[in-house]
Amino acid sequence: MKKLLLAAALLAPLGYLLFQLFAVGAEEPVKEIYKITGATALTLLYATTTISMIRKKINLLAYRRTVGLFSFFYALLHLLNFLILDMELDLAEALEETLEKPFIYLGMSAFTILLFMAITSARALFAKYYRYHKVIYLALLLGTVHFVMAQKALEIDQWGYLAVMGLIGIFKLLQRTGVLKL
């Protein structure tokens, strides 16, 4: 029951996106899809890493995989928006855009890491590849930089993501060195 409620909560941003697109009628639907799917994927990725960090105080590890897979789901929607709606399935143009614009390249790199993690999160594969799941921090960094660079100017949202990224990095470093015991 708890996982069902969690899944419903994690689908809420998709419901909001569909409402914005079809009920409200977003002026720029492609940008709206980018904004909501990207921010949701990144936020859920932050949540996934935070679950690991606070496990000694609040044990939510049973939900970490679900949250991580939903992060991948929203990242996949973000990528599909780029390929289908923005590039209109012109893969040559998509490749050219990716190579010309560093923020797209960073986003693609983060997505590749998330794809690896999603595939290897299956129970049978996780036992073999769990050590490599530490690359989530690289995906988090790449995704954050992608998000910040995609904006024309740094606004409060971007500063917030940068601050959270910095805090996660500091807390993880302090945990690893034994200074902080969360």
CORHUBEL-V768472 format. One record per residue. RES is the residue in one small letter. PHI is phi in whole degrees, 0 to 359 (none if undefined). PSI is psi in whole degrees, -180 to 180 (none if undefined). BURIAL is # if it has 16 or more other C-alpha atoms within 10 Angstrom, else .. Layout:
RES:PHI:PSI:BURIAL, RES:PHI:PSI:BURIAL
This chain:
m:none:-41:., k:296:-41:., k:292:-32:., l:293:-42:., l:295:-39:., l:298:-46:., a:299:-41:., a:297:-43:., a:295:-39:., l:287:-19:#, l:272:-9:., a:303:-42:., p:299:-33:#, l:293:-42:#, g:300:-43:., y:297:-42:., l:299:-47:#, l:298:-39:., f:298:-46:., q:298:-39:#, l:285:-44:#, f:256:-33:., a:270:-47:., v:278:-38:., g:80:72:., a:304:138:#, e:296:-41:., e:236:86:., p:300:-38:#, v:296:-44:., k:294:-38:., e:296:-42:., i:295:-45:#, y:304:-49:#, k:299:-51:., i:287:-45:#, t:292:-39:#, g:293:-49:#, a:296:-39:#, t:292:-45:#, a:301:-45:#, l:292:-42:#, t:298:-43:#, l:291:-31:#, l:293:-41:#, y:300:-44:#, a:298:-40:#, t:300:-44:#, t:289:-34:#, t:293:-37:#, i:303:-42:#, s:294:-38:#, m:287:-31:#, i:259:12:., r:302:-26:., k:282:-25:., k:268:-48:., i:228:113:., n:271:100:., l:246:18:., l:302:-28:., a:296:-19:., y:254:-7:., r:300:-45:#, r:298:-43:., t:298:-47:#, v:297:-43:#, g:298:-42:#, l:292:-34:#, f:291:-34:#, s:299:-45:#, f:298:-42:#, f:303:-48:#, y:290:-34:#, a:294:-38:#, l:296:-44:#, l:300:-39:#, h:298:-47:#, l:295:-43:#, l:296:-35:#, n:300:-44:#, f:298:-50:#, l:287:-42:#, i:271:-54:., l:275:-40:., d:278:-48:., m:267:-6:#, e:51:44:., l:61:19:., d:274:93:., l:294:-31:., a:295:-44:., e:294:-39:., a:298:-42:#, l:295:-42:., e:298:-45:., e:299:-42:., t:297:-42:#, l:283:-28:., e:279:-33:., k:248:111:., p:303:-34:., f:294:-32:#, i:289:-41:#, y:301:-43:#, l:296:-41:#, g:297:-42:#, m:296:-39:#, s:296:-45:#, a:298:-42:#, f:297:-41:#, t:300:-41:., i:296:-45:#, l:296:-36:#, l:297:-47:#, f:303:-46:., m:293:-38:#, a:295:-44:#, i:295:-43:., t:272:8:#, s:273:-8:#, a:299:141:., r:309:-44:., a:294:-39:., l:278:-30:., f:299:-40:#, a:301:-33:., k:275:-32:., y:245:8:., y:302:-31:., r:298:-31:., y:279:-8:., h:288:-5:#, k:291:-13:., v:292:-3:., i:302:-33:#, y:291:-34:#, l:292:-43:., a:298:-39:#, l:297:-45:#, l:296:-49:#, l:298:-42:#, g:296:-40:#, t:294:-46:#, v:296:-41:#, h:304:-48:#, f:298:-45:#, v:293:-45:#, m:291:-25:#, a:291:-19:#, q:273:151:., k:282:-26:., a:213:150:., l:284:120:., e:246:-178:., i:301:-36:., d:301:-49:., q:295:-41:#, w:297:-38:., g:297:-46:., y:296:-41:#, l:297:-41:#, a:296:-44:., v:296:-42:., m:300:-44:#, g:297:-43:., l:296:-43:., i:299:-43:#, g:299:-45:., i:296:-48:., f:298:-42:#, k:295:-42:#, l:298:-45:., l:294:-35:., q:295:-45:., r:296:-37:., t:278:-9:., g:87:1:., v:290:-37:., l:242:133:., k:240:92:., l:273:none:.
